[in-house]
Amino acid sequence: MKNQKVIRFDWAIKTILRDKANFDVLEGFLSAILRDDITVVQLIESESNQETKRQKFNRVDILVLDGKGQHIIIEIQNELESDYLERLLFGTSKVIVENAKLGEPYITIKKVISISILYFNLGRGDDYIYYGSTRFKGLNTNTPLIIRKRLQMSEKVFVFKEKNIEKEIFPEYYLINVERFKNTINSDIDEWIYMLKNGEIPENFKAKNIDKAREKLKIQAMSEAERKSYERYLINVVRDIDMIETAREEGEFKGLQKGLKEGREEGLKKGRKEGLKEGLKEGEIKGEIKTYQNLLKDQNLPDHMYRLFEQKIDDLQNQLQRQKQNCS
């Protein structure tokens, strides 16, 4: 099987996908994730997706207006932000406000969909695509609230149609955790995520317009100037991520050292109070266990750190059990 190497999707969004002739690539991706036949009408430049120095390489986004009048934000994020979900909420709200016209009824507000392509693990979970929106359910019955709208069919005939609150009114959010994808293809969107993760498109992929992506995003089609600019972008992305990771690891290490020191001090204090060597050791172990348990409360730790701290707790608890057995 021959796989076509393609450029990164964030670079494509910054460059060639802004050309109307290449809207078909965006249409294919959006149709797969939204499970609908999406037509891209135009790309909108607004304050909500202006590039800043802070997000130059860490984040790339684009605002799409589709054939149904929906605003779709496509965002690629290379590194974790502690307030990422809050920023997503701000982004969708800003698009709604910026595109609402003064004096017009609220019913004219356009639907907003946010699609995030994440190259980091946001939170803890066992899936690689997450969906969220607003639903109203009874606190006592747990049944959904049904809203109906009145439609006029003729001069004297009216009908009532149920309104899908989740799909027709409130913003929808799609989170694609690229690194969690296991390269198993079960649907059209899996083919696109495979491309996002591996930078290549196998010949047997059949999702809508993925053949367009295979042709228009191929690295071999770039001019010498485009290739050099692309290479500089890749270097800057890696450098930017490396700087953030280094700073985070240093912060984690210092925090861990401080926590262990406090834990040992707590153990020493308890040991001295009991006046026993066994009590001193037991206090140290319990202090370290407490330290790691406190560290696990951090919701923004990467998964490997959670696993490391959980293993440390298990080891220390086993050590504590052996200590008690020796003393008995």
Secondary structure as the mmCIF struct_conf table of DSSP 4:
data_model
#
loop_
_struct_conf.conf_type_id
_struct_conf.id
_struct_conf.beg_label_comp_id
_struct_conf.beg_label_asym_id
_struct_conf.beg_label_seq_id
_struct_conf.end_label_comp_id
_struct_conf.end_label_asym_id
_struct_conf.end_label_seq_id
STRN STRN1 ASN A 3 LYS A 5
STRN STRN2 VAL A 6 VAL A 6
HELX_RH_AL_P HELX_RH_AL_P1 PHE A 9 LYS A 14
TURN_TY1_P TURN_TY1_P1 THR A 15 THR A 15
HELX_RH_3T_P HELX_RH_3T_P1 ILE A 16 ARG A 18
BEND BEND1 ASP A 19 ASP A 19
HELX_RH_3T_P HELX_RH_3T_P2 LYS A 20 ASN A 22
HELX_RH_AL_P HELX_RH_AL_P2 PHE A 23 LEU A 34
TURN_TY1_P TURN_TY1_P2 ARG A 35 ARG A 35
BEND BEND2 ASP A 36 ASP A 36
STRN STRN3 VAL A 40 ILE A 44
HELX_RH_3T_P HELX_RH_3T_P3 GLU A 47 ASN A 49
TURN_TY1_P TURN_TY1_P3 LYS A 53 ASN A 58
STRN STRN4 ARG A 59 ASP A 66
TURN_TY1_P TURN_TY1_P4 GLY A 67 LYS A 68
BEND BEND3 GLY A 69 GLY A 69
STRN STRN5 HIS A 71 GLN A 77
BEND BEND4 GLU A 79 GLU A 79
TURN_TY1_P TURN_TY1_P5 SER A 82 ASP A 83
HELX_RH_AL_P HELX_RH_AL_P3 TYR A 84 GLU A 98
TURN_TY1_P TURN_TY1_P6 ASN A 99 ASN A 99
HELX_LH_PP_P HELX_LH_PP_P1 ALA A 100 LYS A 101
TURN_TY1_P TURN_TY1_P7 LEU A 102 GLY A 103
BEND BEND5 GLU A 104 GLU A 104
HELX_RH_3T_P HELX_RH_3T_P4 TYR A 106 THR A 108
HELX_LH_PP_P HELX_LH_PP_P2 ILE A 109 LYS A 111
STRN STRN6 VAL A 112 LEU A 118
BEND BEND6 TYR A 119 PHE A 120
BEND BEND7 GLY A 123 ARG A 124
BEND BEND8 ASP A 126 ASP A 126
BEND BEND9 TYR A 128 TYR A 128
STRN STRN7 ILE A 129 GLY A 132
STRN STRN8 LYS A 137 LYS A 137
TURN_TY1_P TURN_TY1_P8 LEU A 139 THR A 141
HELX_LH_PP_P HELX_LH_PP_P3 THR A 143 THR A 143
STRN STRN9 PRO A 144 PRO A 144
HELX_LH_PP_P HELX_LH_PP_P4 LEU A 145 ILE A 146
STRN STRN10 ILE A 147 GLN A 152
BEND BEND10 SER A 154 LYS A 156
STRN STRN11 PHE A 158 LYS A 163
HELX_RH_PI_P HELX_RH_PI_P1 ILE A 165 ILE A 169
BEND BEND11 PHE A 170 PHE A 170
STRN STRN12 GLU A 172 ASN A 177
HELX_RH_3T_P HELX_RH_3T_P5 VAL A 178 ARG A 180
BEND BEND12 ASN A 183 ASN A 183
BEND BEND13 SER A 187 SER A 187
HELX_RH_AL_P HELX_RH_AL_P4 ASP A 188 ASN A 198
BEND BEND14 GLY A 199 GLY A 199
STRN STRN13 GLU A 200 PRO A 202
TURN_TY1_P TURN_TY1_P9 GLU A 203 ASN A 204
BEND BEND15 ALA A 207 ALA A 207
TURN_TY1_P TURN_TY1_P10 LYS A 208 ASN A 209
HELX_RH_AL_P HELX_RH_AL_P5 ILE A 210 LYS A 216
BEND BEND16 LEU A 217 LEU A 217
STRN STRN14 LYS A 218 LYS A 218
HELX_RH_3T_P HELX_RH_3T_P6 ILE A 219 ALA A 221
BEND BEND17 MET A 222 MET A 222
HELX_RH_AL_P HELX_RH_AL_P6 GLU A 224 GLU A 274
TURN_TY1_P TURN_TY1_P11 GLY A 275 GLY A 275
HELX_RH_AL_P HELX_RH_AL_P7 LYS A 277 LEU A 295
TURN_TY1_P TURN_TY1_P12 LEU A 296 LYS A 297
TURN_TY1_P TURN_TY1_P13 GLN A 299 ASN A 300
BEND BEND18 LEU A 301 LEU A 301
HELX_RH_AL_P HELX_RH_AL_P8 ASP A 303 CYS A 327
#
